[in-house]
């Protein structure tokens, strides 16, 4: 037996071939992990991971947007996810996710971008400062390979 999909009580069939329409999958959201991070260092042992949000306008305010964090590392992320000014040598702005929400598996809502009203430069990017000293990029990459942050409804 096939599934019949309806919208407002109307059966959804393709008029051209009389076949049932396939169920659309929910969008995956915006995923931040080691595969799409831009990594950089300040040269003093501090490393940063950053991401540019898809189609986010300058000054994006994710207030109330749902997120999921899965951190399978044996240590917590050393800092919070922040709204930022860019992907390399970026300045971190207001918190988007607090450090306590970056441990283990956690779901919640993004914090408001308090700089949004004053400056549009913070927001279309996200920055994760890694305060622990790493010896090289491969150590940072290994850490990020066990961390996934998803904005479910970007």
C-alpha positions in Angstrom: 0.0 0.0 0.0 1.4 3.4 -0.9 1.2 6.5 1.2 -1.2 9.2 0.1 0.0 12.8 0.9 -2.5 15.5 1.3 -2.4 19.3 1.6 -5.4 21.1 3.0 -7.5 17.9 2.4 -6.5 17.6 -1.3 -4.7 14.5 -2.5 -1.3 15.2 -4.0 -0.7 13.5 -7.3 1.4 14.5 -10.3 -1.1 15.4 -13.0 1.3 14.5 -15.8 1.9 10.9 -14.8 -0.8 10.2 -12.2 1.8 9.1 -9.7 1.8 9.9 -6.0 4.1 12.7 -5.0 7.0 11.8 -2.8 7.2 13.1 0.7 9.7 16.0 0.9 12.3 15.6 3.5 12.8 18.3 6.0 15.9 20.5 5.3 19.0 19.4 7.2 19.6 22.9 8.6 22.9 24.6 8.7 25.6 22.2 9.9 28.9 23.4 11.3 31.6 20.8 11.7 35.2 20.0 10.7 34.3 19.4 7.1 33.2 23.0 6.4 35.1 25.0 9.0 37.7 27.6 8.2 40.6 27.1 10.6 43.1 29.8 11.6 45.5 30.7 14.3 46.7 33.9 15.8 50.3 32.5 15.9 50.4 32.3 19.7 48.9 28.8 20.0 45.2 30.0 19.9 43.1 28.4 17.2 39.8 29.4 15.8 37.1 27.7 13.7 34.7 29.8 11.7 31.8 29.3 9.4 29.8 31.6 7.0 26.1 30.9 7.3 24.1 30.1 4.2 22.4 33.2 2.8 22.7 35.0 6.1 22.5 38.7 5.7 25.0 40.9 7.5 23.9 41.3 11.1 22.0 38.0 11.2 20.1 37.6 14.4 19.4 33.9 15.2 17.4 34.7 18.3 15.1 31.8 19.0 16.4 29.6 16.2 16.8 26.0 17.3 20.2 24.4 17.5 21.6 21.0 18.3 25.2 20.4 19.5 26.8 17.0 19.5 30.2 17.1 21.1 31.8 13.6 21.3 35.2 14.9 22.5 36.6 14.0 25.9 36.9 17.7 26.7 34.3 20.3 26.3 34.6 23.1 23.7 36.6 25.7 25.6 34.4 28.6 24.6 31.1 29.7 23.2 29.9 29.9 19.6 29.9 33.6 18.8 28.4 35.8 16.1 31.4 37.1 14.1 32.7 39.6 11.5 34.3 37.1 9.1 35.9 33.7 8.6 39.6 34.5 9.1 41.1 36.9 11.7 37.5 37.6 12.6 36.4 39.5 15.7 34.0 37.6 17.9 30.8 39.4 18.9 27.9 38.4 21.1 27.4 34.8 22.1 25.2 32.7 19.9 25.6 29.6 22.1 27.0 29.5 25.6 29.8 27.2 26.7 27.6 25.1 28.9 25.5 24.2 25.9 28.5 23.0 24.0 29.1 19.9 26.1 27.8 16.4 25.2 24.6 16.5 23.3 22.4 19.5 23.8 19.5 21.2 22.1 18.3 24.8 22.7 17.7 28.1 21.0 20.3 30.6 19.8 20.8 33.7 21.8 20.0 37.1 20.4 22.6 39.0 18.5 22.7 42.1 20.7 25.0 43.8 18.2 22.5 43.5 15.4 20.7 46.7 16.2 23.9 48.7 16.5 26.2 47.1 13.8 25.5 44.9 10.9 29.1 43.5 10.9 28.4 40.8 13.5 26.2 38.0 12.4 26.6 36.4 9.0 29.5 34.5 10.4 30.0 32.2 13.4 33.3 31.9 15.4 34.4 29.2 17.8 37.5 30.2 19.8 39.4 27.2 21.0 41.3 28.4 24.0 43.3 25.3 24.7 46.7 25.3 23.0 46.9 23.0 20.0 50.3 22.1 18.5 49.0 21.9 14.9 46.0 22.1 12.6 45.6 18.3 12.6 44.8 18.4 16.3 42.2 21.1 15.8 40.7 19.1 12.9 40.5 16.0 15.0 38.7 18.0 17.7 36.2 19.4 15.2 35.6 16.0 13.6 33.9 15.0 16.8 31.8 18.2 17.1 28.7 19.1 15.1 26.6 22.2 15.6 23.4 22.4 13.6 21.0 25.3 13.3 17.9 23.3 12.7 15.8 26.2 11.3 18.3 28.6 9.9 
